């Protein structure tokens, strides 16, 4: 059966962005402020990872362009230009709560002090946002895809528990990247043969470790169960791209390097572009191979003869620990998002950069407005329900590999999709970094 899918999903949100404009005009860490506000919107609306990566790329592109285009202005006015750019970009991404930009910005004193150069800054910021948005109108994101579910062995089909009839954003793999020239340079050879040792080993690992039952997955430790949920990034979280924006924020907050506003924006920009482009690369692989998820391979009794042929266990009662996302298995999105962003951070700060992350996998964001000296009215992560969900990493690489591993013990991926995804994404992340950067931070 053929379904016509409109993939340029327009999420109708109920976010009022009035509170986002409370940033003081003299604030220099505008990158952290606006990425936090976007993460809040994502957590409140359960926005899909592909959309999240796109929204961060749009936001940081606007911020960067407005700040660099206003270099002839004083610093405060450059911040005003960036604020206008960020606000208008977010308003475009979340359009359901339109407010009068000028009145809102004036009400929040973002035009203080009222100077001619300040008005010019407003124009620069507005133009920067409009240009970024206009440049992406025909990038392929709103294209239609006529997706046909293939029920043959090895192919994606609707999965429990939601049984979403069509997979998410199948057009995303054909969207124009922000940095990478040819996304097909990152199209891999596909899953291994069923008879290979690699496939057999990885199937059995997910079968034994990834079930939602302690009886059918007795080998999985409590820590492995915890980390599966810690990295889960499902409903009411900031999604996998948002996790790595949070990690970037945490590293920036503790770095001893003397960073300028331009440095900070460039770091966020490079991470955001890597997240967006690796999402495109991962989705290009997903919808080239349309591979089935573990729950289909393991639990669907329709394929009993396949299990017999390859001597693989089958269990109709097997369910993954985590709910299976509605898109193909190969490659792992979480592994690729993590590896690309992590590689960018390694290039900037070195691998031996420790950080602690409170994830939104359990706790989300609370609704309390916290007043701080930098941001005015802002929102902060709520307290984790257990200390085990605040994980500390001694290296960035350890976080990359744990994020990928979490999908195996969560039962929603095979390890070949994880390892191949990490390798591809680290290469892509390094390419994004080298394309955008030269020189040394703090110069």
N, C-alpha and C positions, 0 to 999 in steps of 0.2 A: 504494500500500500504506500502511495506517495503522499507526502505532506508538504505543503508549501509553507516554509517557515520564514517569517520576517525576523531576521536576527538582530537588526539594529534595535534592540529592545530599549524602549524609552521607559525608564523607571519613574513612575509618578510618585514623588516623594512629598512628605509633609514637613519638611525642614524649613524653619524660618531662619534665614541667615542674618537677621538684624543683629544678633549677638556676636556674629563674627567680626563686626566692624569696630569692636571695642579696643583693638590694638592701638597703642599710643603711637603717634606719628614719629616719635624719636626712637622707637624700638628698632634695634639693628638685626635681631635674629628673626627676621620675618619668615625665613624658610621654615623654622621650627613651628612658628605660630600657625602658618597657613596649612602645613602638612598635618598638624594636629587637628585643625578644624575639618579637613577633608576626611581624616580617619574617623572622627566623631560621626560625620554624616554616613560614612560607610557602615559603621557599627550599628547605627540606628535603623538602617534600611536593608541590611543583609545584601549589599550589592555584590554581584558576581566578580570573581577575580579578574577576568579579562577587562571588564568595565573599570575596575579599580585601577589596574595598571595604566589604562588609557587616561583616566582622570588625573592621575598623578603626573603623567607626562605632559598633559595639557597645562596643568597648573604650574609646573616648574618651568615649562617653556615660556609661559607668559611672565612669570616672575623674573626670570633671567633676562628676557628681552627688554622688559620695562626698566629694570635696574641698569643694565648696560647701555640702553639707548638714552638714558638721562644722565650720562656721565659728566655733562657740563654743569649740572646743577649741584647745589650743596647737598650734603648727605641726607638731611631731613626731607628734602624735596624728592630725592631719589627713593626714599622709603614710601613717600606718598604715591609716587608713580607705581611702585611695585604693589602697594596695597590696592590701588584701583585695578590693576591688572588681575591680581588674585581674586578679588571680589567678583569682577565681571566674568571671569572664567568659571568660578564656582557657580555663579548664578546661571550660566549656560549649561553646566553639567547637571544641576538640580533646579529645573526651571519652574517648579510648581508654585513657588512662593515669591512672585515678583514683587519687588518693592522699589520705590523711587531712589535710584542710586545717589543722586546729588543730595537730596534731603537727608538720606540716611547717613551718608558720609559726613555732611556738615554737622548733623546732630551729634556725631561721635567725635567731633573736633579733629577729624583726619585732615582738614584743610588748614589747621592752625600751624604757623601764623599765616593769615591771608595775604599772600604776596603774588605778584605777577608770575614769578617763576613757579610758585606752587600751583597756580592754575595751569601752567604749561605742563607741569608734572602730571596733573590729572589727565590731560589730553594724551600724553605719552603712554600712561598706563592703560587708558581705555583703548587707544589704538593698538597697543601691543596685544591685548586680549582679543580684540576683534580680528587681528591679523592671524593669530594662532588658530582661532576657531575657524576662520574662513579657509585657511590652508588645509584643514583636515576634512572639509565637507565632502570631498570626492575621493577620500582615501580608501574606500571600500568597506568602511565599517557598517554602513546602512544597506549593504547589498542583500538581495534575497538569495537563499539557498534552498533548492528543492531536495531536501534530504529524504532518502528512502532507507528505512530500517532493513538491514540484511540479517536474516535469521540463520545463515549458514554458520558452520563451525568457525570459531575464532573471531566473529564479528560482533560489534557492539549491539546491544539491545537494551530496552528499558530494564532497570534494576530495582530491587526492593530497597527501601520500603515504600518509596513514593511512586515508583514505576512511571516516572516522567516520560511521556510518549516520544519526545524528541530530545536530542542532546542540545546542550547550551552552546550558543555562539559559534556554529560551524563555519561562519564566514571569517572569523578572526584571524585564521592562518593566512588569509590573503590580503589583509590590511597592509597598507604601506607603512613600513617601519619609520621611526624617527631618525635612526642613525645607520643601521645596517643597509648596505646597498642591495644585496640579493638574499632574501630570506631562505631561498632554496639551497644556499651554501650550508645551511644547518639542518637540511632534511637528511635523516639517518636511514640506515638500511632496513629498519623494521625489526620486529620481534624475532627471536631465534626460532629455529625449527623445533617442532614439538618433540622430536626424538633426541634433541641435543641434551647434553648433560646440564647446560645452563638452564634451559627451560624446565627440565625435570626438577632440578634442585630448587629453582625459584618458586615453582608451583607448590612443591612440598613445604617450603618455608612459610609461605603465606597461608597454606592450608593448616599448618600446625600452630602458627603463632597469631594468626589474624582473625580468629573467630570471636564472636561476641559472647561465647560461652567458655567459662573456665574449665569446663569438662572437656570440650573439644580442642581447647588451646591451653593445655596444662603447662606447656613450656614457657609461656609468656610470663615474665616477672611482673610484680606490681609496679616497679619503676617503668617498665616498658608500656604498661597500660596507662600510667600517668602521662608519659611523654606523648603517647598517641593522642590523648585528649588535649594536652598542653598545646600541641601544634595543630589541632584539628581545624581551626579557622573556618567554622561553619556559621550557622545563624548567629546574628548579633555579635560577630567578631569583626575585626578590621580586615579580614581575608589575608591570604599569604603575602600579597604585595604590601599590605598595610603593616604586617609584622616587621618586614624589613625596613620600612620607613621608621617604625618605632626603634628598631635596633640602631639605625643611623642616628636618630635623635639621642639615644642613650650614649653612643660613642662620642658624639659631638659634645654632649654635656660633661664628659669626663676627660676629654683630650687635653693635653698640656700644650698642644700646638697653638700658637697665637694666630687665630683665624680672623680674616676680614669678612664683612658681609658678603662680598663677592665670592670668597672662598666657600662660605657656607652654602650659598645658593648653587654654586657649581657642584659641590658634593651631592646635594639633593637632586640637582638636575641629572647628573650622571647616573645615580642610582635609579631615578625614575625612568629615564630613557632605557636603561638596561632591563628594568622590569617590564616595560611595555614591549620592547623588541623581542625579549626572550619568550614572552607570552605568545607573541605571533609565531615564533619559531616552534614552540611546543604545540600550539594548536594546528600548525601546518602538518606536523607529524601525526597528531591525533586524528585528523580528518583525511590524511592520506592512507593510513592503515586501518582506522576504524576498529581497533582491537577490543575484544570483550574484556569485561572486568572480571576479577577473581570470583565474585559471587555467581556470575553466569557460568564460568568454566567449571566451578566446583559443584554448584548446587542444582543445575538444570539437568534433570534426568533425561531430557530429549537427546543428550549427547553421550549416553551410556556406552555406545559402541566406540566412541572416540576415547573414553576413559579406558576401555578394555584394550584397545589397540596400543595405547601408549603406557599402559599399566600405571595409571594415575588414579588416586582415590576420588570417589564421588560421594557426596552427602547432600541429600535433598534438604536437610534441616540446617545446613551451614549458612550462617549470616556473618557478615563482616562486623568487627567491633564498632567501627565508624560507619555512618550512613554513606553509601556509595554515591559520589557526585554524578550527575547525569551528563557525562561526556566520556569519550573513549579513554582506554587505559594507557596506551603508549603514545606519548611519554608522560611521566609524572609531572603535573603542573607545579606542585609544591617543591619538588626537587629542583626544577629548572628556575623558578622564581628565586629560590633561596640561593642557588649557586651563582646566578648572574649578579644579583645584588651583593652577595657575599664577596665575590671576586672583585667587584668595584671597590668595596670597603677595604679589602686586603691591599689593593693597589694604592689606595690613599693612606692607610694607617699601618699596614703590616698585619700579618696573620696573628701575631701574639698580642692581640688587643682584647682584653677581657671586658665582659659586660654582663649585666643581669637584666632579664626581660620578664616582666609580668605580662603574660599573654591574655588576650581577650577570648581565648577558646572557652574558658569557663566564666570569666567574670565580667566581660564586656566593659562598657563605660557607664558610670553612674550619671545621674541627672543633676548633680550638685554643681552649682556655679562657684568656682573657687577663685577668689580674688588674689592676684599675685602682682608684684611690683612691675613685672615685665609686660604681662598680657592683659591686665584688666580682668574681665570676665572670661574665664576659660573653663574647660572641662578636663578632669583628670581620671585616669583609670581607677576603678574601684579596687578595694582590697581583695586579694585572691582568697578563695575559700579554704585553701590549704597551702602551707609553706612549700609543699612539693611542686606547686605550680609556678613558683618563682625560681627559675633555673638560671644558674650562673655558668658562663662559658669562659674558658681560659683562652680560647682561640676562636677566630671567626670560622675557620674550617670545621671545627667541631660542631658548631651550630648548623652549618650547611648539611653535614652528614647526618646529624640527628634529625633534622627536619625531614630529610628524605626517608630515613629509617622509620620514622613515625608512621609513614603510609604503609609500610609492610606489616608492622605489628598492629596497625589499624585495620588491616585486611582489605585495603582498597587498591593496592598495587602489587606488581611483581618486581623483584629486585633489578631485573634487566632494564626496566623502564626507569627505575631510580638511578642506577649507576650511569647508564648511557645519557640520561637527561642531565645529570650533574656535569659530566665531562663536556657535553655540548655547550651547556650554559656557561661554564667557566671560561671557555674559549670565547663565546659571544660577549660575556661581560668584560673580558680584557680588551676585546676589540672596541667596544663602546668607550671604555676608559681611554685608550690610546688615541682614539679619534677625537675626543673632546678635550684632552688635557695635555699640557706641557708645563714644564717648570715645577716649582716646589710650593707647597702650601705655606701660607704665611709670608710670602715674599712681598 
